[in-house]
Amino acid sequence: MTTITAKDLREQIHQAPDILEEPVEVPEWSVTVLVRGLSGHERDAFENSLLLKKKKGKPEIETTDIRAKLAVQSTYTLDGKERVFSASDIDWLTNKSARALQRIVGVAQRLSGITDEDVEELAKNSLSETSDASGSS
């Protein structure tokens, strides 16, 4: 029986093509884009973009523009070489068709393993941090 070493496992994991992607037709905009799942770093950045700075010691989740924020993180040109949107596009992108945005966001969520429950859990954890931080001394 061959035993795989930790070094071999790390290398196998390092080399694994594990970021999923899928072309998505957006008929409302007459385009097809590549939607790519988020890396761990990108998902952390997305989730952090939902956290407001603490107000009076209470962190809050801000879901305003959540679809546009996820679309910015996950939408690429079909060749996958560059992102279609940047953070500066959120203001106008959020005012585009909700149906079109949802086509992109639905695929991005699925490819990234993000569920509605994940966002709710993030909000719950933020609230529990507030409770923990406000405990008596």
N, C-alpha and C positions, 0 to 999 in steps of 0.2 A: 504494500500500500504506500503510495507516494504522499508525503506530507508537504503541504504548501506553506512556505515560510511567511511570516508577517511582511517581510520586505517584498516578496512576490505578490502578496495580496494588495499591498499599498500600490504597487506599480500597476497592477491590473485595474484597480479602482481609478487611479490617476489617468490611465489611458482610455477608460470607458467613455464612449460617446453618449453621455446620459442626459444632455439638454435636448429635449424634444422640440420639434418645430413642425409647422403645418401651414400650407398656403390657405388663405381665407379670402373668398370672394366677398366683396362689399358692394353689392349692386347699387346701393344708395349713392355711392361715390364713384361708381363705374371704374373700380380698381380691384386688383387682387394684391394682397400683401402677405408677407411671411410673418406668422405669429410664432414667437419663440418662447418656450417656457423659461421661467426665471431661474438663475443660479441661486445658491444659498445667499450670496452677497446681495444680489439684486432683490431677492425677496425681503431680506432684512431692510434694505433701503426703502422698498415700497411700504413695508409696515411702519417704518420710522416716519415716513411722509404722512402717515395718518395720525401720528401723535402730535397733539398741540403741546406747546411748552406749558409747564405747570402754572396753573392760575391759583393763587392762594394755596399752594401745596398739592393741588389736585390735578393729576394728568388726565387729559381727556382725549377721546378718539374723535377725529374729525373726518367724517365720511363724505364731506363735500368734495366733489370732483373725483371721487374714487375711480370711476370708470376711465376718465381721461388720464389719471395718474398711472393706472395699470396699462392702458393703451400705449402711453409714452414709453414705458419700460419694456414692452414686449413686441412692438410692431417694427418690422424691418422691411427693406426692399427685398424683392423676390430672390435676389442672389445672396441675401443674408449678410451683405457687407456693411450696411449702415442702417442705423435707426431712422425711421421716417420722421418721428417727432422728437422734440426736445422739451425740457421742463417749461421753457418759455411759451410753448404752444398750448399749455393746459387751459388758459383762459378762453381761447377761442374754440379749442377742441371740445370742451365740455358743453358748448352751445350747439354742437352738431347733433345729428340725429341719434337719439338714444338707441334706436334699433341698430343702426350701423355700429355704434360703439359697443353694443352688447354682443354683436357677432364676433368682434375682436376679443372682448373681455371674457366671453364664455369659453373661447378656445384657450386663452391665456390662463384662465383659472384652472381648466382641466389639465393643461400641460404642466402647470406649476404645482398642482396639488393644492390649490387654494380653494377652500370652501367658504360659504357664507358663515358657517359655524366658526371657522378660523378667525374671521373678523370679529364675530361676537366674543370669542374667547380672548382676543387681544383687548377688547374693551373691558371685559370682566377682569382680566389680569391687571389692567391699568387701575381699575377701581379698587381691587384688593390691595395693590401697592399703596394706594392712598390710605386705606384703612390701616395697613401695617405701619405706615410712616406716621400716622397720627395716634399711635398707641400711647398709653401713659408711660411716663418715665419714673 
